[in-house]
Amino acid sequence: MIELAESIPAWIAIPVALLLIAGSLITLIGTLGLVRLPHFYQRIHGPAISITFGTTCFVLASMLYFSGLGLRPVLHELLISAFVLLTAPVSAMLLMRAAVYRDLRNTHKQAQHDSAKSSQPPSA
């Protein structure tokens, strides 16, 4: 059974609180980057990094808390962190790559449109 929060030893409570605060601040910074930065390529960078580091802090806090209370190591959070560490950067890179291809396609279409427009004889 899980003990109440009042009976948590200080050697567990302090690192858990620090990890939760650090994870929250890192996630907040990434969210501000998503909102404040002007271009898509800049906006995608903040959340991609902060999701990875913020989630790692949350998972470490969870591992420490439940390992300390249960008197046994809780390792299934490692699967969560491995999944996030592998998928967040890859999905951000795929989003950026799709945006690059979209921008290149639009630039190419615009160049074709401009060249077709300039090759037409002027109408009188």
N, C-alpha and C positions, 0 to 999 in steps of 0.2 A: 504494500500500500504506500502511496506517496504521502510524505509528511507535510505538515502545514508550513507556510512560509516563515512563521515565527521561530521555528526550530532549525533554521538553516544556519550552519556554522559560518563565521566571518570569512574563513579561508575559501569558501565557495561563493558567498554572496558578493564580496568585493570584486573578484575577477569577472563574475557573471554580469554584474552591473556595469563594469567598465566596458566589457565586450558589447553589451547591448547599446550603451551610449555611443560607442565608436561606430557600430553598425548603423545606428540611426543617423548619425552625423554624415557618414559616408553616403548613405542613401539619399539624404537631404541634398547634399552637394551635387550628386548626380541628377536629381530631379530639377534643381535650379539650373543646371547646365542644359537640360532638355528644354526648359522654358525660356531661358534667357539668350542662348546662342542663336545667331542669325541664320545660318545655313544648315541644311540637312546633314552634311558631312561633319560639321562641328557638333550638331545636336546629338548625333548617334553615338559619339565617342563617350560622352559623360555617363549616360546610363549603362553602356556596355561594361565600362570599368567598375562603376559603383555597384552594379548588380552582383558582380563577381566578389568584390571585397566585402560589401555589406552583408551578403548572404553567408560568406565565410565567417564573419564575426558572429552572426546570429546562430549559426550551426555550432560553432565552438562553444558559445555560451550555453546552448542546449545540452551539448555533450557533457560539459563540466557540471552543470546543474544536476542532470539526471544520473550521472555517474556518481556524484558525491552523495546523493540521497539514496540511491539504490545499493550502494556499496559494491557495485560491479560496473565494469566498463560498458558504456552504451555506444555501440559502434555503427548502428544503422544510419546515423546521421552522416557518416562518411560517404554513404551511397548518394545521399542528397547533395552533399557538397561536390562530389565527383561529377554528378550529372550537371550541376549548375556551372562548374568550372569548365566543363567540356562544351556545353551547349550555348552559353551566353556569348562568348566571343565568336563562335562559329556563326551563330544566327546574325550577329551584328555585321560580320564580314560579308555574309550573303546579302543582307539588306544594302550595304554600301556598294557591293558589286552590281546588284540589280539597278541601283540608282545611277551608277556610272554608265552602264549599258543604255539605260533610258536617256540619259543626257547626250550620249554620243549619237544615238539614233535620232533624237530631236535635232541635234546640230547638223547631222548629215541630211535630214529631210529639209531643214531650213536652207542649207547650202544648195541643194538641188532646186528648191523652189526659187531661190534668188537667181541662180544661173539660168533657169528656164525663163524667168521674167526678163532678165537682161538680154537674152538672145532673141526675143521677139522684136520685130521691127516696130518702131513707134507708130502709133496710129494717128492719122492727121484729122 
